[in-house]
């Protein structure tokens, strides 16, 4: 029996070819996904917000200190409500070696080549707080790089033409002036010798040259709004210098007198130093006022424009004002003035309680306003020659039973001259529905003079016009008449109020009327509150 030999892998061409194809497929897959990171390798995933994603594509590198630490995996547009514009949101797959990133890490998109290829540069911070996987680096930590396109766009056609004109002008200026340039260079030697101590003083920290440029920028910002005015100033100065040019002799005399004037200025400035120090302190205190001038100058300019035409008329006003003060002086010297003032003081003291009582009727209830508002419409019926007040008189008739459709036979009615008692209706009769045989309502006196406007606590109690007629009785309290007329019935009168109740023997109207349904108390019980436009309390009066 013979043993069969063991087969080798290389002995099978099919198996060798399959293994080779598998290796090639894996190599191609790894090469294709190399930009996105190797599979099965753990990564540190972080999002970042960028101002824009121009020329940034998926698979771009992410570098830290110039070394590749990851790739850009996703790029998405996102609307930022704070910036009110669309920004780019990128997802980065980073190596575990950079985990974790500090909270103050900055992000910047930089060009990798002149052809537009980009990469994301991370600059790790030093904050103690760090980003976890899946966190987002905010937009405030993203920088805005200078692109080649931005640099090239500055050289537009207008800039190129101006640069060409400048070079041509400089060339023409230096052409044929070699001797002059040599003399200028020769003269630079003494200039630089004197320039050395000047630069030494400027470089001294006590000179604060850095503040000079900062303050120069502030001064430029202050004069920028008045640039047009400054341009007009230089135009006017050109006319002034043109006038100087026409009189060189006088200009020469002015220059000759300048050194003595400067010497006098040096001496006077030494004396003015305390004043200048105080003025500097005053200017410092006036800075808030100067800041507010930007808002107040437009109204002030309008006031000046309106006041300029009025100013000449103030001369006559001042003259008449002088006459007024002269008359006041004569009035003050008159002995009767003091007596009048004393009488006025007495008048105010006497009238103060009255005003205190009357004031709430207007300030809380507004009765005066309502009266005059209605009066303007009441006296407003147009007639020939003007306006009249339309009046409709409702009379209660006379004692005769057949005088007009409004006549009533009720004894003691308000229009009866023989009423020996107040107009009233018996207690057993409903005053709101009782009528006589003519269909006219029977009368009961309702008179409430001096109703209040407020209560003792100052709350609104505007009773006039706030309610209908009370059924009564409501006699005036704490008066001799409060118990003079007690309520009384009239058994011989009908009580349903639908027919003539009859007057029977008139015993009620002769001996008992005046206390059944009569309402004469000034103050109705309860709090009526304010009118429809009044205020709820005296404390709420402005």
C-alpha positions, 0 to 999 in steps of 0.5 A: 500500500502506497501513501498519497503525497500532501498537496501544496497551495502553490500547486493549485493555480485556481487557488493562487489566482483567487488569493491574488484577486482577493489581495488586489480587491482589499488593496484597492478598497484600502486605497480608495478609502484611505482619505476617509481613514482606515477601517476598523481604526477608532477615531475621535469625531468632532464637529466644527462651525466655519464661516464658509466651506468654499473649495473644502471637500470631503476627504480634505486633511485635518492638520495639527502643527503641520501633521495630518491627524484626520480627515474631513468626513462630512460638510453640511450647510447650516443657518446661523440665527445669530449671524443671520446667514448660512455657515458650514458645519464640518465633521472631522474624524481625528486620530485618538492621539489628539483626544481630547481637544481643549475648549479654546481650540481654534479652527482655520481653513488654509490653502494647501496649494495654489490650485485651490486644495484646502486643509483644516488646521487645528490649533489646540488651546490650553483650557481645562475644559475639553470637547467630547466625541460628537461635540461642536467647536463654535463659530467664534473659534473659527478664523477667516483666512485670506484667500488668493482670490481676495488678494487678486481681486484687489488688483481690479482694472481701476487699481491696475490703471492707477498703479501703472500711472503711479509708476510712470509718474515716478519714472518721469520724476526721477528721469534726468535728475541724477545730480539732484538725487546725489545732492539729496543723498549727500544732504541726508548725512547731517539730517540723519545726525540730527534725526538720531536724538529725535528718534531716541526721544520718540523711542523712549517709553515716556514719550508714549508714541504708541498712544499717538497713533491710537489717538490719531485713529480716534481723531480720524474717527471723530472727523470722518463724519465731517469730511465733506465740511473739511473738504469745503474748508480746504477749498476755501483755504485755497482762496485764502492762500490765493489772496496771500499770493497777491500780497507777498510783502505783507506776508513777509512782514507777518513772518518777520514778526513771528519769532517775537510772537513765538517768544511771547507765546512761550512766556504766556504758555508758562503762565497758562499751564494752571489754566490748561490743567483745569481746562483738561479736567473740565474737558474730561468731565464734559466727555459724557455731554459731548457723547450726548451731543450726537443725539441732541445736536439735531434738535438744537439745530432745529431750535436755532433755525426756528429761533433765528427769525425770532431773534430780531423780534426779541428787541421789542419784547425786551423793551416791553418786558422792561416796562412790565418789570417797571410796572411790577416795581410800582405795584410792589411799592403801592401800600394797597398791594400788601393789603390785597395780598393779605386779603388774597391769603384770607380768601385762599384760607376760606376757599380751601375747604370749598375747593377741597370739597368741589375738586373731586367732582372733577378730578375723580368723577369728571362732572365739569367736563361732562357738563360742558361737553354736553352743553356744546351739543345742547346749545347747537341747534342752527337757526336764523341768526345763530344757535338755540337750545332745543328744549322739550318741556314735560309738564305734569298738567294742572289741577283740572283733570282734562288739561292735556294728555300729560295731565294727572289728577294726583293730589300734591304733585310736583307742579301743584301749587297746593301741594302741602306735602311732598309728592308721594305714592303710598307704601302699598302701591308700586311707584314704578307702575302706578298710573292714573286713569289718563295713563300718566305715572304717579309722582314720588319726589326724588331730590338728592342734592349735594351727592358725594364724589368720594367716600371717607377713604377717598374711593370714587363714589360718583352717584349722579347719573350712575343709577336709576330712581330708587324705590325709597323711602330714603329720608335725609339722616340727622335732620329734623325732617328724617322722622317727620313723614313716616311710611304709610299705606292707602287701603282704599287705593289699588296696588297693582298699578295697572289701572287708576288706583283711585284717590278715595278720600285723599286722606293719604295725600292730606295727612300721610304722604311724604315718607313712603317712596320719597328719596331725599338723602344726599348720600345713597348707601353703598359705593357707586364707583367711578364714572365710565372715564373717571379714576377709581380713587382720589389717590389715582388722580395724576 
